[in-house]
């Protein structure tokens, strides 16, 4: 995997998740950060920090990105969401336009 | 198969939250537009629990219409209209949660008074029966003496 094809997502508690750019761009917010014109730090360094998203939630979101890509390519299986994470995940998803 | 627009994570979470609405408590950190989608699926008890658990955020813009529905269901449309009329006449305004709670309290109070009245009547009736009971007398009539 080439470095330029990946992006590093950093949670509020400092965990780093390296994911495919294609997967990360499932999020409209991340897509905008990485593609908007100008030299935004996110675009230059290929990393985005989320000071309000914990590692537990960010991990789940990364799983969702890949689930979404699989789903779009025709693989129909349910995306599991733990009840205790629901509200926090919903807020993060809302922020990420996912 | 689900349509593509149904795979949005926010929607999946909203669905999950609706399925698990009984576990919801403090929702003060959740956006209004998402609560608008979730809270109408609550029962009266669940909504009451959420209201009491959510301090520091006024849920009435979302829940007022829900409480009006509960009020109407429990106390009837006539009573609801009467409340609306009274509020207009007196030019006061309360949330339907406040009105619901006040009504429940009033009904409970009326019930208690009725129970007390009934208990009092039973007591009085018992006392009346008691007073009419045949009592054995221990006093003996004076013996007839022969002179």
gemmi code that builds the backbone of each chain (N, CA, C; Angstrom):
import gemmi

chains = {
    "A": [
        ("UNK", (0.848, -1.198, 0.000), (0.000, 0.000, 0.000), (0.888, 1.254, 0.000)),
        ("UNK", (0.718, 2.079, -1.002), (1.534, 3.295, -1.084), (1.082, 4.302, -0.039)),
        ("UNK", (2.023, 5.088, 0.451), (1.681, 6.047, 1.497), (0.656, 7.074, 1.013)),
        ("UNK", (0.794, 7.454, -0.252), (-0.137, 8.474, -0.753), (-1.555, 7.940, -0.974)),
        ("UNK", (-1.682, 6.628, -0.918), (-3.025, 6.050, -1.066), (-3.716, 5.876, 0.284)),
        ("UNK", (-3.003, 6.218, 1.332), (-3.584, 6.029, 2.666), (-3.704, 7.375, 3.382)),
        ("UNK", (-4.466, 7.322, 4.439), (-4.616, 8.514, 5.258), (-4.601, 8.072, 6.734)),
        ("UNK", (-4.044, 8.939, 7.564), (-3.951, 8.581, 8.988), (-5.010, 9.366, 9.756)),
        ("UNK", (-5.877, 8.635, 10.450), (-6.909, 9.283, 11.254), (-6.520, 9.153, 12.723)),
        ("UNK", (-6.496, 10.270, 13.442), (-6.016, 10.247, 14.830), (-7.161, 10.594, 15.785)),
        ("UNK", (-7.335, 9.721, 16.779), (-8.439, 9.920, 17.729), (-8.056, 10.899, 18.825)),
        ("UNK", (-9.052, 11.274, 19.639), (-8.820, 12.235, 20.733), (-7.809, 11.703, 21.746)),
        ("UNK", (-7.770, 10.371, 21.909), (-6.830, 9.784, 22.872), (-5.534, 9.330, 22.194)),
        ("UNK", (-5.273, 9.848, 20.985), (-3.962, 9.657, 20.358), (-3.760, 8.390, 19.547)),
        ("UNK", (-4.797, 7.576, 19.377), (-4.630, 6.366, 18.565), (-4.655, 6.735, 17.079)),
        ("UNK", (-3.778, 6.058, 16.312), (-3.696, 6.376, 14.886), (-4.234, 5.220, 14.051)),
        ("UNK", (-5.100, 5.523, 13.136), (-5.687, 4.505, 12.254), (-5.287, 4.835, 10.815)),
        ("UNK", (-4.541, 3.930, 10.219), (-4.136, 4.157, 8.820), (-5.115, 3.406, 7.922)),
        ("UNK", (-5.828, 4.147, 7.107), (-6.829, 3.514, 6.234), (-6.627, 3.972, 4.790)),
        ("UNK", (-7.213, 3.206, 3.874), (-7.157, 3.610, 2.464), (-7.885, 4.935, 2.290)),
        ("UNK", (-7.325, 5.762, 1.449), (-7.937, 7.064, 1.182), (-9.357, 6.864, 0.637)),
        ("UNK", (-9.493, 5.868, -0.212), (-10.797, 5.581, -0.816), (-11.838, 5.287, 0.274)),
        ("UNK", (-11.403, 4.540, 1.301), (-12.315, 4.201, 2.401), (-12.647, 5.447, 3.217)),
        ("UNK", (-11.609, 6.205, 3.549), (-11.819, 7.389, 4.383), (-12.744, 8.393, 3.701)),
        ("UNK", (-12.680, 8.390, 2.367), (-13.471, 9.384, 1.640), (-14.957, 9.005, 1.545)),
        ("UNK", (-15.327, 7.909, 2.174), (-16.756, 7.598, 2.353), (-17.374, 8.733, 3.177)),
        ("UNK", (-16.547, 9.286, 4.055), (-16.995, 10.437, 4.844), (-16.868, 11.706, 4.002)),
        ("UNK", (-17.977, 12.404, 3.869), (-17.983, 13.636, 3.082), (-17.064, 14.685, 3.712)),
        ("UNK", (-17.044, 14.707, 5.050), (-16.214, 15.689, 5.764), (-14.728, 15.447, 5.487)),
        ("UNK", (-14.322, 14.173, 5.573), (-12.914, 13.843, 5.320), (-12.585, 14.099, 3.841)),
        ("UNK", (-13.524, 13.735, 2.988), (-13.319, 13.978, 1.550), (-13.038, 15.464, 1.302)),
        ("UNK", (-13.853, 16.318, 1.915), (-13.656, 17.763, 1.744), (-12.290, 18.216, 2.257)),
        ("UNK", (-11.902, 17.649, 3.409), (-10.610, 18.030, 3.993), (-9.456, 17.645, 3.079)),
        ("UNK", (-9.594, 16.466, 2.462), (-8.482, 15.948, 1.660), (-8.476, 16.447, 0.219)),
        ("UNK", (-9.597, 16.971, -0.227), (-9.648, 17.343, -1.645), (-9.841, 18.832, -1.904)),
        ("UNK", (-10.190, 19.571, -0.841), (-10.476, 20.980, -1.104), (-9.197, 21.706, -1.533)),
        ("UNK", (-9.358, 22.656, -2.425), (-8.172, 23.358, -2.936), (-7.467, 24.150, -1.837)),
        ("UNK", (-6.199, 24.378, -2.038), (-5.422, 25.089, -1.026), (-4.554, 24.088, -0.305)),
        ("UNK", (-3.637, 24.592, 0.464), (-2.715, 23.656, 1.113), (-3.100, 23.436, 2.575)),
        ("UNK", (-4.194, 22.726, 2.763), (-4.590, 22.386, 4.133), (-3.618, 21.343, 4.683)),
        ("UNK", (-3.381, 21.444, 5.964), (-2.434, 20.518, 6.608), (-2.866, 19.068, 6.387)),
        ("UNK", (-4.180, 18.845, 6.452), (-4.713, 17.484, 6.291), (-4.308, 16.911, 4.924)),
        ("UNK", (-4.400, 17.763, 3.915), (-4.114, 17.312, 2.552), (-2.612, 17.096, 2.384)),
        ("UNK", (-1.846, 18.002, 2.948), (-0.390, 17.919, 2.781), (0.212, 16.717, 3.487)),
        ("UNK", (-0.250, 16.482, 4.727), (0.358, 15.396, 5.515), (-0.420, 14.089, 5.448)),
        ("UNK", (-1.581, 14.171, 4.857), (-2.395, 12.950, 4.763), (-2.837, 12.445, 6.113)),
        ("UNK", (-3.057, 13.350, 7.035), (-3.569, 12.903, 8.328), (-4.584, 13.893, 8.895)),
        ("UNK", (-5.552, 13.327, 9.591), (-6.612, 14.157, 10.151), (-6.765, 13.813, 11.631)),
        ("UNK", (-6.822, 14.838, 12.459), (-6.993, 14.613, 13.902), (-8.430, 14.955, 14.287)),
        ("UNK", (-9.018, 14.093, 15.103), (-10.382, 14.343, 15.579), (-10.365, 14.504, 17.105)),
        ("UNK", (-10.281, 15.733, 17.569), (-10.167, 15.938, 19.020), (-11.417, 15.542, 19.806)),
        ("UNK", (-12.510, 15.264, 19.105), (-13.738, 14.922, 19.835), (-14.211, 13.489, 19.585)),
        ("UNK", (-13.376, 12.718, 18.902), (-13.789, 11.324, 18.644), (-12.802, 10.368, 19.310)),
        ("UNK", (-13.345, 9.517, 20.183), (-12.490, 8.572, 20.921), (-12.044, 7.441, 20.002)),
        ("UNK", (-11.015, 6.693, 20.461), (-10.486, 5.611, 19.621), (-11.532, 4.517, 19.392)),
        ("UNK", (-12.351, 4.235, 20.406), (-13.378, 3.188, 20.260), (-14.316, 3.549, 19.103)),
        ("UNK", (-14.715, 4.805, 19.074), (-15.660, 5.247, 18.042), (-14.972, 5.356, 16.684)),
        ("UNK", (-13.736, 5.884, 16.682), (-13.024, 6.044, 15.405), (-12.744, 4.677, 14.770)),
        ("UNK", (-12.453, 3.694, 15.611), (-12.220, 2.338, 15.095), (-13.483, 1.817, 14.410)),
        ("UNK", (-14.598, 2.047, 15.086), (-15.885, 1.603, 14.540), (-16.172, 2.310, 13.207)),
        ("UNK", (-15.811, 3.574, 13.156), (-16.051, 4.344, 11.939), (-15.186, 3.814, 10.786)),
        ("UNK", (-13.946, 3.471, 11.102), (-13.067, 2.891, 10.073), (-13.649, 1.572, 9.567)),
        ("UNK", (-14.205, 0.763, 10.492), (-14.845, -0.491, 10.081), (-16.012, -0.195, 9.153)),
        ("UNK", (-16.727, 0.876, 9.490), (-17.881, 1.252, 8.664), (-17.440, 1.620, 7.248)),
        ("UNK", (-16.338, 2.389, 7.142), (-15.855, 2.795, 5.815), (-15.683, 1.578, 4.908)),
        ("UNK", (-15.032, 0.540, 5.456), (-14.782, -0.667, 4.647), (-16.074, -1.433, 4.395)),
        ("UNK", (-16.918, -1.455, 5.401), (-18.230, -2.121, 5.231), (-18.993, -1.447, 4.085)),
        ("UNK", (-18.923, -0.115, 4.072), (-19.652, 0.658, 3.072), (-19.139, 0.340, 1.668)),
        ("UNK", (-17.815, 0.238, 1.522), (-17.233, -0.083, 0.215), (-17.674, -1.470, -0.235)),
        ("UNK", (-17.666, -2.426, 0.711), (-18.100, -3.796, 0.381), (-19.569, -3.806, -0.009)),
        ("UNK", (-20.336, -3.033, 0.750), (-21.775, -2.972, 0.495), (-22.049, -2.412, -0.900)),
        ("UNK", (-21.296, -1.342, -1.221), (-21.476, -0.697, -2.524), (-21.110, -1.652, -3.665)),
        ("UNK", (-20.184, -2.589, -3.355), (-19.810, -3.533, -4.419), (-20.703, -4.777, -4.393)),
        ("UNK", (-21.777, -4.713, -3.640), (-22.778, -5.769, -3.720), (-22.794, -6.775, -2.581)),
        ("UNK", (-21.884, -6.636, -1.611), (-21.866, -7.596, -0.501), (-22.874, -7.135, 0.565)),
        ("UNK", (-23.951, -7.868, 0.689), (-25.022, -7.428, 1.576), (-24.968, -8.151, 2.921)),
        ("UNK", (-24.361, -7.518, 3.895), (-24.403, -8.071, 5.257), (-24.587, -6.909, 6.211)),
        ("UNK", (-25.084, -7.254, 7.385), (-25.445, -6.199, 8.335), (-24.209, -5.573, 8.969)),
        ("UNK", (-24.267, -4.282, 9.227), (-23.166, -3.639, 9.951), (-23.507, -3.665, 11.441)),
        ("UNK", (-22.676, -4.365, 12.230), (-23.032, -4.493, 13.650), (-22.728, -3.211, 14.443)),
        ("UNK", (-23.699, -2.784, 15.226), (-23.488, -1.611, 16.099), (-23.841, -2.020, 17.524)),
        ("UNK", (-22.895, -1.891, 18.445), (-23.152, -2.229, 19.834), (-24.080, -1.162, 20.417)),
        ("UNK", (-25.138, -1.586, 21.120), (-26.110, -0.622, 21.655), (-25.473, 0.497, 22.490)),
        ("UNK", (-24.445, 0.145, 23.260), (-23.844, 1.156, 24.153), (-23.042, 2.220, 23.380)),
        ("UNK", (-22.700, 1.926, 22.126), (-21.929, 2.900, 21.333), (-22.836, 3.766, 20.457)),
        ("UNK", (-24.098, 3.363, 20.358), (-24.990, 3.954, 19.357), (-25.000, 5.482, 19.316)),
        ("UNK", (-25.268, 6.116, 20.453), (-25.438, 7.579, 20.433), (-24.136, 8.301, 20.082)),
        ("UNK", (-23.043, 7.846, 20.687), (-21.749, 8.486, 20.432), (-21.345, 8.308, 18.960)),
        ("UNK", (-21.601, 7.098, 18.452), (-21.282, 6.805, 17.053), (-22.159, 7.650, 16.116)),
        ("UNK", (-23.399, 7.817, 16.510), (-24.335, 8.606, 15.703), (-23.866, 10.057, 15.604)),
        ("UNK", (-23.397, 10.609, 16.734), (-22.919, 11.991, 16.737), (-21.677, 12.152, 15.865)),
        ("UNK", (-20.769, 11.173, 15.981), (-19.545, 11.228, 15.174), (-19.881, 11.086, 13.689)),
        ("UNK", (-20.809, 10.176, 13.391), (-21.211, 9.955, 11.993), (-21.850, 11.218, 11.419)),
        ("UNK", (-22.589, 11.893, 12.257), (-23.240, 13.135, 11.826), (-22.186, 14.190, 11.490)),
        ("UNK", (-21.176, 14.282, 12.359), (-20.091, 15.235, 12.130), (-19.328, 14.906, 10.846)),
        ("UNK", (-19.148, 13.613, 10.626), (-18.356, 13.181, 9.466), (-19.174, 13.088, 8.173)),
        ("UNK", (-20.462, 13.416, 8.266), (-21.364, 13.283, 7.104), (-21.221, 11.912, 6.474)),
        ("UNK", (-21.461, 10.941, 7.298), (-21.269, 9.556, 6.860), (-22.588, 8.809, 6.875)),
    ],
    "B": [
        ("UNK", (-32.514, -6.369, -0.818), (-31.275, -5.597, -0.565), (-31.596, -4.130, -0.267)),
        ("UNK", (-30.858, -3.568, 0.687), (-31.092, -2.176, 1.051), (-30.672, -1.254, -0.089)),
        ("UNK", (-31.327, -0.143, -0.182), (-30.913, 0.829, -1.187), (-29.647, 1.518, -0.685)),
        ("UNK", (-28.949, 2.131, -1.633), (-27.666, 2.733, -1.263), (-27.815, 3.843, -0.220)),
        ("UNK", (-28.888, 4.628, -0.349), (-29.065, 5.737, 0.592), (-29.460, 5.265, 1.991)),
        ("UNK", (-29.738, 3.969, 2.136), (-30.092, 3.462, 3.464), (-28.880, 2.979, 4.233)),
        ("UNK", (-27.700, 3.138, 3.634), (-26.520, 2.635, 4.319), (-25.744, 3.732, 5.018)),
        ("UNK", (-26.325, 4.908, 5.104), (-25.665, 6.012, 5.789), (-25.543, 5.652, 7.286)),
        ("UNK", (-24.378, 5.897, 7.865), (-24.128, 5.458, 9.244), (-25.064, 6.141, 10.240)),
        ("UNK", (-25.373, 7.411, 9.986), (-26.298, 8.110, 10.880), (-27.642, 7.368, 10.912)),
        ("UNK", (-28.125, 6.978, 9.746), (-29.407, 6.263, 9.679), (-29.338, 4.910, 10.380)),
        ("UNK", (-28.222, 4.211, 10.194), (-28.073, 2.906, 10.846), (-28.097, 3.080, 12.368)),
        ("UNK", (-27.434, 4.165, 12.843), (-27.400, 4.436, 14.282), (-28.785, 4.833, 14.801)),
        ("UNK", (-29.490, 5.642, 14.024), (-30.844, 6.040, 14.445), (-31.725, 4.792, 14.576)),
        ("UNK", (-31.633, 3.894, 13.590), (-32.408, 2.641, 13.640), (-32.065, 1.846, 14.891)),
        ("UNK", (-30.756, 1.768, 15.169), (-30.289, 1.001, 16.336), (-30.794, 1.647, 17.635)),
        ("UNK", (-30.742, 2.967, 17.667), (-31.204, 3.689, 18.863), (-32.697, 3.460, 19.091)),
        ("UNK", (-33.454, 3.399, 17.991), (-34.898, 3.150, 18.102), (-35.137, 1.725, 18.631)),
        ("UNK", (-34.352, 0.772, 18.129), (-34.485, -0.617, 18.604), (-34.165, -0.726, 20.086)),
        ("UNK", (-33.273, 0.137, 20.559), (-32.825, 0.046, 21.957), (-33.272, 1.251, 22.775)),
        ("UNK", (-34.412, 1.778, 22.409), (-34.872, 3.014, 23.036), (-35.062, 2.845, 24.555)),
        ("UNK", (-35.301, 1.612, 24.982), (-35.519, 1.364, 26.417), (-34.250, 1.582, 27.252)),
        ("UNK", (-33.091, 1.582, 26.597), (-31.843, 1.793, 27.339), (-31.419, 3.252, 27.360)),
        ("UNK", (-32.147, 4.128, 26.675), (-31.730, 5.539, 26.612), (-31.971, 6.233, 27.944)),
        ("UNK", (-31.028, 7.113, 28.288), (-31.172, 7.900, 29.519), (-30.886, 9.350, 29.225)),
        ("UNK", (-29.680, 9.798, 29.627), (-29.291, 11.185, 29.370), (-28.970, 11.368, 27.885)),
        ("UNK", (-29.720, 12.237, 27.230), (-29.481, 12.459, 25.788), (-29.045, 13.907, 25.519)),
        ("UNK", (-28.523, 14.548, 26.570), (-28.202, 15.981, 26.441), (-27.134, 16.268, 25.376)),
        ("UNK", (-26.313, 15.265, 25.034), (-25.251, 15.500, 24.055), (-25.695, 15.185, 22.624)),
        ("UNK", (-26.949, 14.781, 22.452), (-27.415, 14.385, 21.117), (-28.142, 15.554, 20.437)),
        ("UNK", (-27.878, 15.717, 19.144), (-28.499, 16.817, 18.386), (-30.018, 16.674, 18.314)),
        ("UNK", (-30.678, 17.825, 18.304), (-32.143, 17.844, 18.257), (-32.721, 17.096, 17.058)),
        ("UNK", (-32.120, 17.315, 15.882), (-32.734, 16.714, 14.698), (-32.681, 15.192, 14.722)),
        ("UNK", (-31.731, 14.630, 15.494), (-31.687, 13.177, 15.601), (-32.669, 12.687, 16.662)),
        ("UNK", (-32.790, 13.478, 17.740), (-33.763, 13.116, 18.777), (-35.186, 13.168, 18.211)),
        ("UNK", (-35.398, 14.086, 17.299), (-36.719, 14.201, 16.648), (-37.114, 12.887, 15.976)),
        ("UNK", (-36.106, 12.163, 15.520), (-36.388, 10.902, 14.824), (-36.524, 9.734, 15.803)),
        ("UNK", (-35.829, 9.836, 16.946), (-35.789, 8.695, 17.874), (-36.924, 8.737, 18.909)),
        ("UNK", (-37.100, 9.904, 19.542), (-38.001, 9.971, 20.698), (-39.471, 9.626, 20.420)),
        ("UNK", (-40.005, 9.891, 19.204), (-41.401, 9.487, 18.997), (-41.637, 7.973, 19.134)),
        ("UNK", (-40.564, 7.191, 19.207), (-40.724, 5.742, 19.338), (-40.753, 5.296, 20.800)),
        ("UNK", (-40.686, 6.243, 21.721), (-40.678, 5.906, 23.149), (-42.092, 5.670, 23.669)),
        ("UNK", (-42.182, 4.793, 24.677), (-43.438, 4.694, 25.417), (-43.438, 5.825, 26.441)),
        ("UNK", (-44.571, 5.995, 27.098), (-44.678, 7.062, 28.105), (-43.593, 6.919, 29.187)),
        ("UNK", (-43.427, 5.695, 29.692), (-42.450, 5.461, 30.767), (-41.026, 5.732, 30.280)),
        ("UNK", (-40.743, 5.302, 29.056), (-39.387, 5.515, 28.508), (-39.105, 7.002, 28.336)),
        ("UNK", (-40.094, 7.733, 27.833), (-39.896, 9.167, 27.616), (-39.729, 9.901, 28.950)),
        ("UNK", (-40.500, 9.457, 29.944), (-40.392, 10.076, 31.275), (-38.980, 9.847, 31.831)),
        ("UNK", (-38.472, 8.630, 31.645), (-37.125, 8.301, 32.125), (-36.076, 9.189, 31.440)),
        ("UNK", (-36.216, 9.369, 30.137), (-35.268, 10.195, 29.385), (-35.350, 11.649, 29.846)),
        ("UNK", (-36.561, 12.145, 30.047), (-36.746, 13.540, 30.499), (-36.063, 13.753, 31.852)),
        ("UNK", (-36.273, 12.795, 32.765), (-35.722, 12.946, 34.118), (-34.197, 12.754, 34.137)),
        ("UNK", (-33.701, 11.939, 33.198), (-32.251, 11.685, 33.158), (-31.494, 12.802, 32.458)),
        ("UNK", (-32.197, 13.567, 31.616), (-31.530, 14.612, 30.832), (-31.645, 15.951, 31.548)),
        ("UNK", (-30.621, 16.271, 32.301), (-30.602, 17.555, 33.007), (-29.750, 18.531, 32.193)),
        ("UNK", (-30.067, 19.784, 32.300), (-29.241, 20.782, 31.624), (-29.562, 20.954, 30.158)),
        ("UNK", (-30.649, 20.324, 29.697), (-31.072, 20.544, 28.310), (-32.589, 20.434, 28.280)),
        ("UNK", (-33.201, 21.449, 27.684), (-34.657, 21.462, 27.617), (-35.115, 20.647, 26.411)),
        ("UNK", (-35.776, 19.535, 26.699), (-36.226, 18.666, 25.608), (-37.608, 19.054, 25.089)),
        ("UNK", (-38.232, 20.029, 25.747), (-39.635, 20.329, 25.398), (-39.873, 20.715, 23.927)),
        ("UNK", (-38.934, 21.387, 23.248), (-39.203, 21.660, 21.826), (-39.441, 20.384, 21.018)),
        ("UNK", (-38.857, 19.266, 21.487), (-39.033, 18.000, 20.777), (-40.171, 17.186, 21.392)),
        ("UNK", (-40.246, 17.193, 22.726), (-41.163, 16.243, 23.382), (-42.544, 16.805, 23.697)),
        ("UNK", (-42.728, 18.113, 23.548), (-44.016, 18.700, 23.938), (-45.194, 18.058, 23.187)),
        ("UNK", (-45.036, 17.922, 21.884), (-46.133, 17.324, 21.097), (-46.346, 15.853, 21.470)),
        ("UNK", (-45.252, 15.186, 21.895), (-45.382, 13.785, 22.295), (-46.171, 13.688, 23.607)),
        ("UNK", (-45.868, 14.622, 24.523), (-46.582, 14.630, 25.813), (-48.048, 14.983, 25.636)),
        ("UNK", (-48.322, 15.838, 24.663), (-49.728, 16.181, 24.403), (-50.485, 14.916, 23.966)),
        ("UNK", (-49.819, 14.120, 23.124), (-50.440, 12.870, 22.665), (-50.716, 11.933, 23.838)),
        ("UNK", (-49.721, 11.815, 24.743), (-49.892, 10.936, 25.910), (-51.029, 11.448, 26.806)),
        ("UNK", (-51.078, 12.768, 26.957), (-52.112, 13.389, 27.787), (-53.485, 13.046, 27.215)),
        ("UNK", (-53.594, 13.226, 25.901), (-54.855, 12.990, 25.211), (-55.278, 11.524, 25.316)),
        ("UNK", (-54.298, 10.637, 25.181), (-54.571, 9.207, 25.233), (-55.071, 8.804, 26.624)),
        ("UNK", (-54.442, 9.374, 27.638), (-54.769, 8.963, 29.005), (-56.010, 9.652, 29.571)),
        ("UNK", (-56.183, 10.919, 29.248), (-57.279, 11.664, 29.890), (-58.393, 12.059, 28.915)),
        ("UNK", (-58.238, 11.726, 27.666), (-59.310, 11.986, 26.694), (-59.170, 13.332, 25.999)),
        ("UNK", (-59.801, 13.404, 24.859), (-59.710, 14.612, 24.021), (-60.435, 15.793, 24.669)),
        ("UNK", (-61.554, 15.488, 25.354), (-62.329, 16.572, 25.982), (-61.521, 17.282, 27.054)),
        ("UNK", (-60.880, 16.467, 27.871), (-60.052, 17.026, 28.949), (-58.906, 17.855, 28.362)),
        ("UNK", (-58.318, 17.353, 27.276), (-57.211, 18.064, 26.624), (-57.684, 19.417, 26.096)),
        ("UNK", (-58.832, 19.398, 25.425), (-59.372, 20.660, 24.892), (-59.694, 21.642, 26.010)),
        ("UNK", (-60.195, 21.089, 27.101), (-60.543, 21.914, 28.270), (-59.286, 22.617, 28.810)),
        ("UNK", (-58.187, 21.859, 28.877), (-56.921, 22.418, 29.366), (-56.452, 23.547, 28.443)),
        ("UNK", (-56.537, 23.307, 27.134), (-56.107, 24.318, 26.160), (-56.955, 25.583, 26.334)),
        ("UNK", (-58.247, 25.372, 26.511), (-59.182, 26.490, 26.673), (-58.836, 27.291, 27.937)),
        ("UNK", (-58.621, 26.566, 29.023), (-58.312, 27.226, 30.304), (-57.023, 28.037, 30.216)),
        ("UNK", (-56.032, 27.460, 29.541), (-54.747, 28.161, 29.425), (-54.916, 29.455, 28.632)),
        ("UNK", (-55.764, 29.375, 27.587), (-56.014, 30.567, 26.770), (-56.728, 31.628, 27.593)),
        ("UNK", (-57.737, 31.185, 28.340), (-58.525, 32.112, 29.162), (-57.645, 32.826, 30.179)),
        ("UNK", (-56.808, 32.030, 30.830), (-55.960, 32.599, 31.892), (-54.654, 33.173, 31.361)),
        ("UNK", (-54.474, 33.050, 30.085), (-53.255, 33.541, 29.416), (-51.978, 33.036, 30.076)),
        ("UNK", (-51.979, 31.755, 30.341), (-50.772, 31.110, 30.871), (-50.388, 29.981, 29.928)),
        ("UNK", (-49.158, 29.538, 30.073), (-48.716, 28.456, 29.209), (-47.827, 27.488, 29.995)),
        ("UNK", (-48.108, 26.220, 29.861), (-47.287, 25.186, 30.493), (-46.907, 24.160, 29.439)),
        ("UNK", (-45.832, 23.445, 29.723), (-45.491, 22.371, 28.787), (-46.462, 21.223, 29.065)),
        ("UNK", (-46.632, 20.349, 28.074), (-47.558, 19.223, 28.258), (-47.019, 18.222, 29.258)),
        ("UNK", (-45.715, 18.214, 29.467), (-45.161, 17.345, 30.518), (-45.615, 17.847, 31.883)),
        ("UNK", (-45.530, 19.172, 32.078), (-45.985, 19.762, 33.345), (-47.474, 19.487, 33.543)),
        ("UNK", (-48.235, 19.660, 32.476), (-49.688, 19.451, 32.563), (-49.997, 17.988, 32.866)),
        ("UNK", (-49.239, 17.100, 32.244), (-49.448, 15.668, 32.465), (-49.174, 15.321, 33.926)),
        ("UNK", (-48.040, 15.822, 34.416), (-47.667, 15.505, 35.804), (-48.687, 16.073, 36.792)),
        ("UNK", (-49.135, 17.301, 36.523), (-50.109, 17.934, 37.409), (-51.415, 17.146, 37.418)),
        ("UNK", (-51.807, 16.691, 36.240), (-53.067, 15.943, 36.123), (-52.969, 14.601, 36.856)),
        ("UNK", (-51.855, 13.920, 36.686), (-51.660, 12.631, 37.355), (-51.749, 12.821, 38.870)),
        ("UNK", (-51.135, 13.894, 39.359), (-51.133, 14.196, 40.792), (-52.561, 14.455, 41.281)),
        ("UNK", (-53.279, 15.235, 40.491), (-54.660, 15.590, 40.846), (-55.529, 14.343, 40.879)),
        ("UNK", (-55.386, 13.484, 39.874), (-56.192, 12.257, 39.815), (-55.882, 11.378, 41.027)),
        ("UNK", (-54.589, 11.266, 41.356), (-54.184, 10.443, 42.499), (-54.781, 11.000, 43.784)),
        ("UNK", (-54.769, 12.324, 43.908), (-55.304, 12.988, 45.097), (-56.811, 12.729, 45.214)),
        ("UNK", (-57.520, 12.872, 44.098), (-58.971, 12.624, 44.086), (-59.265, 11.177, 44.468)),
        ("UNK", (-58.447, 10.267, 43.934), (-58.631, 8.845, 44.258), (-58.433, 8.599, 45.739)),
        ("UNK", (-57.388, 9.203, 46.290), (-57.101, 9.022, 47.709), (-58.244, 9.530, 48.566)),
        ("UNK", (-58.765, 10.688, 48.176), (-59.886, 11.263, 48.927), (-61.102, 10.340, 48.875)),
        ("UNK", (-61.352, 9.769, 47.687), (-62.488, 8.861, 47.526), (-62.299, 7.620, 48.395)),
        ("UNK", (-61.065, 7.107, 48.411), (-60.768, 5.927, 49.238), (-60.979, 6.264, 50.713)),
        ("UNK", (-60.500, 7.449, 51.115), (-60.662, 7.865, 52.514), (-62.140, 7.974, 52.889)),
        ("UNK", (-62.911, 8.566, 51.967), (-64.350, 8.735, 52.224), (-65.028, 7.384, 52.381)),
        ("UNK", (-64.645, 6.458, 51.508), (-65.227, 5.122, 51.549), (-64.874, 4.420, 52.864)),
        ("UNK", (-63.604, 4.551, 53.241), (-63.150, 3.929, 54.486), (-63.926, 4.498, 55.673)),
        ("UNK", (-64.153, 5.803, 55.650), (-64.878, 6.477, 56.727), (-66.310, 5.937, 56.808)),
        ("UNK", (-66.931, 5.748, 55.634), (-68.315, 5.237, 55.609), (-68.401, 3.827, 56.173)),
        ("UNK", (-67.409, 3.015, 55.810), (-67.382, 1.647, 56.344), (-67.274, 1.690, 57.858)),
        ("UNK", (-66.438, 2.591, 58.335), (-66.192, 2.728, 59.767), (-67.494, 3.113, 60.477)),
        ("UNK", (-68.183, 4.089, 59.866), (-69.437, 4.559, 60.459), (-70.485, 3.438, 60.475)),
        ("UNK", (-70.527, 2.701, 59.365), (-71.504, 1.611, 59.254), (-71.194, 0.527, 60.285)),
        ("UNK", (-69.929, 0.230, 60.448), (-69.519, -0.765, 61.452), (-69.955, -0.326, 62.835)),
        ("UNK", (-69.732, 0.974, 63.091), (-70.076, 1.518, 64.406), (-71.585, 1.410, 64.622)),
        ("UNK", (-72.338, 1.675, 63.554), (-73.802, 1.612, 63.667), (-74.246, 0.178, 63.953)),
        ("UNK", (-73.637, -0.759, 63.215), (-73.988, -2.172, 63.437), (-73.646, -2.596, 64.858)),
        ("UNK", (-72.486, -2.116, 65.274), (-71.999, -2.456, 66.620), (-73.004, -1.980, 67.671)),
        ("UNK", (-73.523, -0.766, 67.452), (-74.421, -0.182, 68.457), (-75.770, -0.916, 68.496)),
        ("UNK", (-76.090, -1.596, 67.400), (-77.382, -2.294, 67.369), (-77.269, -3.764, 67.747)),
        ("UNK", (-76.065, -4.187, 68.054), (-75.885, -5.598, 68.391), (-76.537, -5.943, 69.742)),
        ("UNK", (-77.026, -7.151, 69.835), (-77.610, -7.592, 71.116), (-76.462, -7.879, 72.068)),
        ("UNK", (-76.567, -7.280, 73.231), (-75.484, -7.493, 74.182), (-76.001, -8.321, 75.345)),
        ("UNK", (-75.177, -9.211, 75.770), (-75.600, -10.001, 76.939), (-75.394, -9.155, 78.190)),
        ("UNK", (-76.341, -9.200, 78.981), (-76.287, -8.352, 80.177), (-75.844, -9.197, 81.373)),
        ("UNK", (-74.953, -8.712, 82.093), (-74.458, -9.479, 83.253), (-75.279, -9.195, 84.515)),
        ("UNK", (-76.032, -8.140, 84.416), (-76.838, -7.789, 85.615), (-78.016, -8.744, 85.741)),
        ("UNK", (-78.228, -9.213, 86.918), (-79.363, -10.103, 87.126), (-80.539, -9.315, 87.688)),
        ("UNK", (-81.722, -9.675, 87.278), (-82.866, -8.966, 87.867), (-82.990, -9.325, 89.360)),
        ("UNK", (-83.479, -8.461, 90.128), (-83.596, -8.756, 91.582), (-84.513, -9.982, 91.799)),
        ("UNK", (-84.025, -10.886, 92.612), (-84.813, -12.103, 92.833), (-86.063, -11.786, 93.645)),
        ("UNK", (-87.105, -12.458, 93.281), (-88.363, -12.209, 93.977), (-88.330, -12.920, 95.341)),
        ("UNK", (-88.438, -12.135, 96.302), (-88.413, -12.748, 97.638), (-89.834, -13.035, 98.128)),
        ("UNK", (-89.913, -14.079, 98.796), (-91.228, -14.378, 99.366), (-91.301, -13.811, 100.769)),
        ("UNK", (-92.339, -13.149, 100.975), (-92.504, -12.628, 102.349), (-93.380, -13.543, 103.163)),
    ],
}
model = gemmi.Model(1)
for chain_id, residues in chains.items():
    chain = gemmi.Chain(chain_id)
    for i, (resn, *xyz) in enumerate(residues, 1):
        res = gemmi.Residue()
        res.name, res.seqid = resn, gemmi.SeqId(i, " ")
        for name, pos in zip(("N", "CA", "C"), xyz):
            atom = gemmi.Atom()
            atom.name, atom.element = name, gemmi.Element(name[0])
            atom.pos, atom.b_iso = gemmi.Position(*pos), 0.0
            res.add_atom(atom)
        chain.add_residue(res)
    model.add_chain(chain)
structure = gemmi.Structure()
structure.add_model(model)
structure.setup_entities()
